[in-house]
Amino acid sequence: MSQTTAVQLVCPHCGVINRIPADKLSAQPLCGKCRNVLISAHPIMATDQNFQRFIDKNDLPVVVDFWAPWCGPCRQFAPVFSDVAAEMATQATFVKLDTQDNQMTAGRLQIRSIPTLAVYHHGREIARISGALPKGQFKQWLQQYL
């Protein structure tokens, strides 16, 4: 009997940690507690209160867009980030953090310019780049780390 590898995911709705068989990630798994979809085609809006939980407790890499509503390049990049999040939803968890409303996390992570994109895996930052990227370049950059 073969054993399927389980992937740990944080529910974007209630924050509960779920274990999902890796081969079921594309089958729209539901949270065991709140019954909402665990893998969304939309980025998760993180806060100072829940950001670290997504970084530390997800087995999938976490791609973060550090942005602010007043930032023109951030607003221009938002549809690109959303499109790639939808296309790669089973390969990574996509998170947006508004640095204006969540200054504690932005300061702790030394986010100095926005947009800044970062990839985390198992609680560690493994890549960071500043500036808005065209979709193709963003995907190419991401594929080095996913």
N, C-alpha and C positions, 0 to 999 in steps of 0.2 A: 504494500500500500504506500503510495507516494504522499508526502506531506507538503501541503501548500504553504508558501511563505505568507505570513500575515504582515500587514502594513498598519502602523499606528497613525491615526488621523485625529486632529482636534476638530470637533464640530464647530462650524462657523456661527451657529445659532445659539447653542447653550454652553459651549466650551468643554463638554465631556470628551474624554479620550475614548476612541473606538478602535477596535482591531478588526481589520477587513482583510480577507484573503486577497493577495496581490492580483490574482487572475479575475477578481470580481470588481476591480476599480472602475471599469467602463460600464458596469451594469447599474449605475446610479444607486450605490448603497445608501441606506438610511441610518441615521443616528439611532443607537439603541435606546436612548433616553427620550429625546424630543421628536423622533421620527421624521425630521427634516432631512433633505438631501445633504450628504457630506461633501460631495464634489460638485462644485458649481461652475458654470461657464462664466461666472462673474467674479471679479476680484473681491476679496474679503476686506471690509473696512475695519482696520485694527485701531486700538486705542492704547494709551499708556497702561491701562489695566490688563489688557489681554495679549498684547504684542509678544511678550516673552514666552507665554504659553505656546503660541503658534510656532515660535522659533525652536523651543526646547523639546516639544512633545510630538512633532510631526516626523514621520519617517521619510516622507517625500521631501525633496528640497523645497525651500520657501523662497520665492522671488518677491522682493519688496520694492515698491515704488514710493519713495519718500517725496512728498509733494506739498503744495499749498494752493488754496483756491485763488490767490492773487497772482500767481505765477503763470505768465503767458505760455512759456515752453511746457510747463506741467500740463496745462489744459490742452495744448496741442498734442502732447504725447498720450493723454488718457485713452483715446480710442485705440491707439496701437497696443497699449498695455492690455486693454479689455479684449481685443481681438486675439492676441497671443494667449491670454489666459483661457479663452474659450477653446482654442485649438490644442492647447497643451495641458488641459485640466487634469488628466490622469498621470502626467509626468511630474508635476510640481503643484504646490499650493501658491496661489498668487494673492498678495496682500498689498493694500495701499495704506500708508500712514500719513495723515495730514499733520505736517510738522508745526503748523500754526496752533492747532488745537492740542497737540501732544508733544509739547516742548520738552518734557522730562525725558522721554525716550529719544527724541532727536538729539538732545544735548548729550546724553549718556553715550550715544553711538557716534558722536562727533560729526553729525551731518552738517556740513558747512555750505553747501550749495544745493540747489534743487533744480530740476529733478535729479535725484540720486537713485540709482538702481543697485540693489545688493542681492546676493544669493547666499542663503544660509543652509547648512545641512547638519543635522544632529547638534544643534545649538551653537555652531561655529560659523562665522562669516567666512565664505570661501571666495567671494568675488565682489567687487564694487566698481561702478563706473558712474561718472556724473555727466549729465546732459541728456537731452531727448534724442532718441535714435529712430531712424526710419525702421519700419517693420522688419524688413529683410535683415538688416544689420542687428537689430535687437534679437531676433531668433537665432542668428548665427552666433552672437555673443553668448546667449543662453545655452546653446547646444554644447558648448565646451564644458559646462558644469552639470548638466542634467544626465 
